[in-house]
Amino acid sequence: MTHPDQAAEPDGPALLGPAKIRQLAARLGVRPTKRLGQNFVIDHGTVRRIVGLAGLRSSDVVLEVGPGFGSLTLPLLGAARRVIAVEMDPVLAAALPGTVAEHAPALAARLEVVTADAARIRELPGEPPTVLVANLPYNATVPVLLNVLARLQSLRAGLVMVQAEVGARMCAPPGSRAYGVSSAKLAWFAQMRPAGPVPRTVFWPVPGVDSCLVSFTRTDPPPTSASREQVFAVIDAAFGQRRKTLRAALASWAGSAQEAERLVRAAGLDPGARGEALSIAEFARLAQAAADSRAQGPAAAPGRHRSGLRTGGAKLRPDATPGLGPGERPVSWRAPARGVAGGSGGSPPGPGQSPGPGQSPRPGQSPRPAQYGEP
């Protein structure tokens, strides 16, 4: 018999409701607070909507980041062949298999739980995932997406719930006010599309920000002989001083303003334009112009400069996995936000320190901060 707090699905497991989620939270000692950004999805309609919009096939292997208590995990198990749930909170990760065994015993074998930070994973056990479906942590949305898209080539599509402001940046086209580092780097991997708003009332407790759904389809990178790291380095430099022209913004990256202008013209672009006007294909052409110049000899190559940025007092690692650029605000990612996907929606990044002028990486480098945030 289905508990009154659970919605019985015709062809799947019962869904977790508000009372059941609060019961699980009390049993595990999880006390959601606004300070920690813990907001758990409690609305049946929202998780049904997410699974429906994801367009899953019965043969799909789903990657869910931050499953939390399992609100979204349960319907995903009913729609896909396998679910790999990546949860960085060890308490929630340990509890998830038991929740699935209790509410969907016939589907328990389809679940694989990995205790890890999705922004740093390099590989996953078993068959590679084909679709990402998740309620991403708001203070690490873009680093998570960049990492999984770079590391997991098997991902063909996805649907993610994110902070509304972040979602607007993810989908922003060149030339728009919201277009920035996140927009350009994500466009290297996929086409991002808005998939609708999410009201605050679907969370417990109710957060102070709006949310939205973003869908994506993987696309081929633009044709270029430059590496992804080289292209991302140009993006970082161009948006490090986004109100300046390419000639000025790329001066440190290229070695001088004159060299920056020469490379921009070699790519067929206007040195008087700003980085916010360039598409990912144009950034790729600019990176290729620099790579071609470097191949011609040291005299023609962009100049040397500092190889690391500084954010919040911590030196960044230029050789880390794909991440955010110098125009993006750092936010501490040391304390996990519990139960993100199907659990807590997280909270928006707080104020941080942006890297100062002249802190652009040299071509070939794409630093990822030890602390994350949005541009």
C-alpha positions in Angstrom: 0.0 0.0 0.0 1.3 3.4 -1.0 2.0 5.9 1.8 -0.3 9.0 1.5 2.8 11.1 1.3 4.0 9.2 -1.8 2.6 9.4 -5.3 2.1 6.1 -6.9 3.5 6.0 -10.4 1.7 3.6 -12.9 4.9 2.2 -14.3 7.5 3.2 -11.7 8.4 3.6 -8.0 6.5 5.8 -5.6 7.9 9.3 -5.3 9.1 10.9 -2.1 6.9 13.6 -0.7 7.5 16.5 1.8 6.8 14.4 4.9 9.0 11.5 3.8 11.9 13.8 2.9 11.6 15.5 6.3 11.5 12.1 8.0 14.7 11.0 6.1 16.4 14.3 7.0 15.6 13.8 10.7 16.8 10.2 10.6 20.1 11.2 9.0 20.6 14.3 11.1 20.4 16.6 8.1 19.0 20.0 9.1 18.6 22.2 6.0 19.6 25.8 6.5 19.7 28.8 4.3 23.2 29.5 5.4 24.4 26.2 4.0 22.1 26.5 0.9 20.3 23.3 1.6 17.0 23.2 -0.4 15.4 19.9 -1.1 13.0 19.2 -4.0 9.8 18.0 -2.6 7.3 18.4 -5.5 6.2 15.4 -7.4 5.2 17.4 -10.4 8.7 18.9 -10.7 10.5 15.6 -10.7 8.0 14.1 -13.2 8.5 17.2 -15.4 12.3 16.8 -15.3 12.2 13.2 -16.2 9.7 13.9 -19.0 11.7 16.8 -20.5 14.9 14.7 -20.4 13.5 12.5 -23.2 15.1 9.4 -21.8 15.3 6.1 -23.7 14.9 2.8 -22.0 18.5 2.0 -23.0 20.0 5.2 -21.5 22.6 5.3 -18.7 21.8 8.4 -16.7 24.4 10.4 -14.7 22.7 12.2 -11.8 24.9 14.7 -9.9 23.9 15.3 -6.2 21.0 12.9 -5.8 20.4 14.0 -2.2 17.6 11.9 -0.6 16.6 10.4 -4.0 13.6 12.5 -5.0 14.7 12.5 -8.6 16.7 9.3 -8.5 13.6 7.1 -8.0 11.7 8.2 -11.2 15.0 8.2 -13.1 15.5 4.5 -12.2 12.0 3.8 -13.6 12.8 5.5 -16.9 16.4 4.4 -17.7 18.4 1.2 -17.7 20.9 2.5 -15.2 21.6 5.5 -13.0 25.0 6.6 -11.8 24.5 8.9 -8.8 27.5 11.1 -7.9 27.1 12.5 -4.4 29.9 14.2 -2.5 28.2 14.1 0.9 29.1 10.7 2.4 26.1 10.6 4.7 23.6 11.1 1.8 25.6 8.8 -0.5 25.5 6.0 2.1 21.8 6.4 2.7 20.6 6.4 -1.0 20.8 2.7 -1.8 18.7 1.9 1.3 16.0 4.5 0.2 15.9 2.9 -3.2 15.7 -0.6 -1.8 12.8 0.5 0.4 10.7 2.3 -2.2 11.7 0.6 -5.5 13.2 -2.8 -4.6 12.8 -4.1 -8.2 14.9 -1.3 -9.5 17.7 -1.3 -6.8 20.1 -3.2 -9.1 20.0 -0.3 -11.6 21.6 2.1 -9.2 25.3 2.8 -8.8 26.3 5.4 -6.2 29.7 7.1 -6.4 30.9 9.3 -3.5 32.8 12.1 -5.2 32.9 15.7 -6.3 31.5 15.8 -9.8 33.6 18.9 -10.6 36.7 16.7 -10.2 35.8 13.2 -11.4 37.9 11.7 -14.2 36.0 8.5 -14.8 33.0 6.5 -13.6 32.5 2.8 -13.0 30.8 0.5 -15.4 29.1 1.5 -18.7 29.6 5.1 -19.6 26.6 7.5 -19.1 24.7 8.8 -22.1 22.6 11.5 -20.5 23.1 14.0 -17.6 20.0 14.7 -15.5 20.6 16.7 -12.3 19.7 19.5 -10.0 23.2 20.9 -10.0 24.8 22.7 -7.0 24.4 26.4 -7.6 27.9 27.4 -6.5 29.6 24.9 -8.8 27.2 24.6 -11.8 29.6 25.5 -14.6 32.7 23.7 -13.2 30.6 20.5 -12.9 29.3 20.8 -16.5 32.7 21.7 -18.0 34.3 18.7 -16.2 31.7 16.1 -17.0 31.4 17.2 -20.7 35.2 17.2 -21.1 35.8 13.9 -19.3 32.7 11.9 -20.3 32.6 11.9 -24.1 29.7 9.5 -24.0 27.3 12.1 -22.7 25.1 13.1 -25.7 22.5 15.3 -24.0 21.2 16.5 -20.7 18.7 18.4 -18.6 19.8 20.3 -15.5 18.1 22.5 -13.0 20.2 25.6 -12.1 19.9 29.0 -10.6 17.9 31.2 -13.1 20.6 33.8 -13.5 23.2 31.1 -14.2 20.9 29.4 -16.7 20.5 32.7 -18.5 24.3 32.9 -18.8 24.6 29.3 -19.9 22.2 29.9 -22.8 23.2 33.5 -23.7 24.3 34.2 -27.4 27.3 36.3 -28.3 26.5 40.0 -28.1 24.0 39.7 -25.2 24.5 41.2 -21.7 24.5 37.7 -20.1 27.1 36.3 -22.5 30.4 35.5 -20.8 33.0 32.9 -20.0 30.5 30.3 -19.1 28.5 30.8 -22.3 31.5 30.6 -24.5 33.2 27.6 -22.9 30.0 25.5 -22.7 29.3 26.3 -26.4 32.6 24.4 -27.1 30.8 21.2 -26.0 27.1 21.6 -26.6 24.2 23.7 -27.6 22.4 25.0 -24.5 18.7 25.8 -24.5 16.3 27.2 -21.8 13.7 24.5 -20.9 11.5 26.5 -18.5 11.3 28.2 -15.1 11.1 26.4 -11.7 9.2 28.0 -8.9 10.8 28.5 -5.5 7.9 26.6 -3.8 9.0 23.2 -5.0 11.9 23.3 -2.5 12.1 22.7 1.3 13.0 25.2 2.7 12.0 27.8 0.1 15.2 29.4 -1.3 15.7 33.0 -1.9 16.5 32.7 -5.7 14.6 31.5 -8.7 15.6 28.4 -10.7 15.2 27.2 -14.2 15.8 24.1 -16.4 18.4 24.1 -19.1 18.7 21.3 -21.7 21.7 20.7 -23.9 22.7 18.6 -26.9 26.4 17.8 -27.5 27.8 19.3 -30.6 31.2 19.0 -32.3 33.8 21.7 -31.4 34.4 24.3 -34.1 37.1 23.3 -36.6 40.5 24.4 -35.4 44.0 23.1 -35.0 44.2 24.8 -31.6 43.5 22.7 -28.5 40.6 23.3 -26.2 43.0 24.6 -23.5 44.4 27.2 -26.0 40.9 28.3 -26.9 39.8 28.5 -23.3 42.9 30.6 -22.5 41.8 33.2 -25.1 38.3 33.3 -23.6 39.7 33.8 -20.1 41.9 36.7 -21.4 39.1 38.3 -23.4 36.7 38.4 -20.5 39.2 39.2 -17.9 38.7 42.8 -18.9 35.4 42.5 -20.8 34.7 46.2 -21.3 38.0 46.6 -23.1 38.6 46.0 -26.8 40.3 42.8 -27.9 43.5 44.8 -28.6 43.6 45.9 -25.0 42.1 42.9 -23.2 44.5 40.4 -25.0 47.6 42.5 -24.5 48.9 40.5 -21.6 48.0 37.2 -23.2 49.7 38.1 -26.5 52.7 39.9 -25.0 51.7 43.4 -26.1 48.8 45.3 -27.5 50.4 45.5 -30.9 50.8 41.7 -31.0 47.3 41.2 -29.8 46.0 43.4 -32.7 48.1 41.5 -35.2 46.7 38.1 -34.0 43.2 39.4 -34.0 43.5 40.7 -37.6 45.2 37.4 -38.6 42.0 35.6 -37.4 39.9 37.9 -39.5 38.4 39.8 -36.6 38.1 43.4 -35.5 40.7 44.5 -32.9 38.2 47.1 -31.8 35.5 44.5 -30.9 35.0 43.2 -27.4 35.2 39.6 -26.3 31.5 39.5 -25.6 30.9 39.8 -29.3 32.8 36.7 -30.3 31.3 33.3 -30.9 33.1 30.1 -29.8 34.1 29.6 -33.5 35.7 33.0 -33.5 37.6 32.4 -30.3 38.8 29.2 -31.9 40.1 31.1 -34.9 41.9 33.5 -32.7 43.5 30.7 -30.7 44.6 29.1 -34.0 46.1 32.3 -35.2 48.2 32.4 -32.0 49.1 28.7 -32.4 50.2 29.3 -36.0 52.2 32.3 -35.0 54.0 30.3 -32.2 54.8 27.5 -34.7 56.6 30.1 -36.9 59.2 30.8 -34.1 59.7 32.5 -30.8 59.8 35.9 -32.3 56.3 35.6 -33.6 54.8 33.9 -30.6 52.7 35.7 -27.9 54.8 36.8 -25.0 55.4 35.1 -21.7 53.6 36.2 -18.5 52.3 34.9 -15.3 51.0 31.4 -15.5 48.7 31.4 -12.6 45.8 33.5 -11.4 45.1 34.4 -7.8 41.6 34.2 -6.4 40.8 34.8 -2.8 44.4 34.4 -1.8 44.8 30.9 -3.3 47.1 30.3 -6.3 45.2 28.7 -9.1 46.4 25.6 -10.9 46.8 26.2 -14.6 47.0 22.5 -15.4 43.7 21.6 -13.6 40.6 20.4 -15.3 38.4 22.8 -17.4 37.0 25.6 -15.2 36.1 29.2 -14.9 37.9 32.2 -16.1 39.2 35.5 -14.6 35.9 37.3 -14.9 34.1 34.8 -12.6 33.5 35.3 -8.9 35.1 32.7 -6.6 32.9 30.9 -4.0 34.0 28.5 -1.4 33.4 24.9 -2.4 34.9 23.3 0.7 31.7 22.5 2.5 29.3 20.4 0.4 25.7 21.4 0.0 23.8 18.4 1.0 21.3 16.6 -1.2 21.6 18.7 -4.3 19.9 16.9 -7.2 16.5 15.7 -6.1 17.7 17.0 -2.8 19.0 20.5 -2.2 19.0 23.1 -4.9 21.9 24.9 -3.4 22.2 28.6 -3.0 23.5 31.3 -5.2 27.2 32.2 -5.0 28.0 34.9 -2.4 30.2 37.8 -3.0 33.9 37.0 -3.7 37.0 38.6 -5.0 37.6 38.7 -8.8 41.1 38.4 -10.1 42.6 41.7 -10.9 43.8 43.2 -14.3 46.6 41.5 -16.1 45.9 38.1 -14.6 45.1 36.3 -17.9 46.6 32.9 -18.6 49.0 32.5 -21.4 47.9 30.6 -24.5 47.6 26.9 -23.9 46.5 27.3 -20.3 43.0 27.2 -18.9 43.1 27.6 -15.1 40.3 26.3 -12.8 40.0 27.9 -9.4 40.1 25.9 -6.3 37.1 28.0 -5.4 34.2 28.2 -7.8 31.7 30.8 -8.9 29.8 32.3 -11.8 30.9 35.2 -14.0 
